[in-house]
Amino acid sequence: MTLQPTRGVLSVASECVPLIKTGGLADVVGALPKALAGLGWNMRVLLPGYRKVWDQVTDTVAVWADDNLFGGPAAVEFTQVSGIDLLLLRAPHLYDRDGGPYNDSFGDFGDNDVRFAALSWVGAQIAQAGTTDGWRPELVHAHDWQAGLVPAYLRFAGSSIPTVLTIHNVAFQGNTDADRLAALRLPADEFTVDSLEYFGQLSTLKAGIAHSDKVTTVSPSYADELLRPEFGFGMEGVLQHRSTDLHGIVNGIDIEVWDPQTDPLIPYQYSARSLARKKKNRSALLEEFDLTDRPGPLAIVVTRLTYQKGVDLLISAAEGFVRLGGSLIVLGSGDQHYEAELQQLAERNIGRIGVRIGYDENLSHRLFAGGDAVLVPSRFEPCGLTQLYGLRYGTVPVVAATGGLRDTIIDASVAGLTSDAATGICFAPIDELGLARALQRLVILYSNKTTWKRVQRRAMSTAVDWQSSAQRYAELYDELSPQPTVPVT
Ligand code: ADP
C-alpha cells in the first residue's frame, strides 16, 4: 500500500470567482482548486488585490513581501474564501483603484503591462521560494496573457519548476511595445521570434506559450482551431510549434451553484422529473419582463455584447424568430453600439423581446430557470459556459458549431433524435442565415412536446461537473511532476 501526499500547485490568474469576474476565466480559476482537492493537489490562487477584492475578505496572513514591486511596496496575504486558498497581492500602486480588473469608465488602464507583469513576477518568486508559512508549490499553472510571463520569468531565472499555461481566449494577448522590455524586467536578448517577440511587439501570451512545459486550452475543438489562421489570431505559428504539448480540456461548471433542484436564486426549484415547475419559472420571468405568453419558445441570451459572441447575428435574426412565435430575453453588457441596438430592438418588439443591459448574476439564474432555450451564436468560443448552464437547467442550448460549443452539445439531427442522444441544436455556417435556420428548427422542435421533453431530459442528464476535467488536469500535473510514493510501514 502507498500513501499519496498532497502537493502544492500555484495558480496565477487575474480573476477568480467569487471575488472578481468578467468572464469564464474567473469561473474556471475558482472551480479548479476544489475540483483538484481530492486528486492529490493543493492549489493556491495568486490574485491581484483589487480594491473590490479587499472589501470581501477579512482575516488575512502576510506570507510574502517586497519593498519595490515595479515601483511600490507589495505584500502577499493568504486567506480562504469559499473553500479556496488565496494569495492576494497587495500592491496599492497597481491595484487600488476604481473600476474593473483591466479598465475603468475611461478605458483600459495605461499601465496594464506593468500591473500583470508584477503579478507574474510575484508568481515566479513564490514558485521558486514558496511562501513564509512553509507552503511551496511543485508546479505552476498560469492563466491567459495576464499570467503569461510567469513561465518566462522562471525560465530566465534558470528555474526548472514545471509550468502549465491555459489559454482561455487567444484573442486577448497582452501585447505591448517592444521598448517596454526593461520596464517589465525582461532580458533584451529574449526579444526573438522564439521567445517574446510577436510581430514587432512584446506579447505576454506568446511568452507563456513559448516557455511553459504544457499549453492547455478549454476544449479539444478549440485546441485544433487554434492551429488555424482563422482562429489563431496570429498565434497559430507558435502553437503549431508546440502542438504536441497542446491539450484541450473542456471546462466544467460548479454544479452546486448551478443546480435547479436547490438554487436559492430561482423562484421554483425543479428537476428533470418536475418540469412543470420549470414552467412556473417561465411564467414568473415573462411577468418580470412584461412579455406576453406566446406559443413558441422563450429564448434567453446571457453574454458579453461583442462581435465574438455573434450579437450582430442575434440582432438580425431576432425579429424573424418573433414572427415564428418565439420570445427573447437578452442580458448582457459590452460594446455600446450593441447595447443601443438591442434596446431599440426591445422597443420595437414590446411584449416579445426583453433586454437588460448590465451584469447581473442573480438575474442570470432566473433566466436559465425560466427560459426554454439558451442561444449562443458565437463566431468562436473556446469553451463557453452558458450552454453548460443550459444543459443543467433543461434550457435547450442552440449553439454555433465551433470550439467548446461543438464539443458539448449534441445536435437534434435525425440521428441525434433517433438515438436519443440529442441535447440541443448546433448550427453552421455561423452567419445570419445559419442562426435563422437554427431558430426555425428550435420552433419546430419545441412544438413537438414529447420530443422536446426528451431533449430537455437528456440535456439535464449530461455530466457538466468538473470531475473528468479535473482528473485530466491532475494527470497532466502528474506527468510533469511525477508523484513520489511513500510506502506505509
Ligand atoms: P466569456 O468568458 O467569453 O465571456 P463564457 O461563456 O466562458 O464566456 O463565460 C461567461 C460567464 O459570464 C458565464 O458564467 C456567464 O453566465 C457570465 N455572464 C456573461 N455576461 C453576463 C451578464 N450580463 N450577467 C451575468 N452573467 C454574465
Residues whose N, C-alpha, C, O or C-beta is under 5 A from the ligand:
A	BS01	ADP	T22 G23 G24 L25 V302 T303 R304 L331 G332 S333 G358 Y359 D360 E361 S364 G384 L385 T386
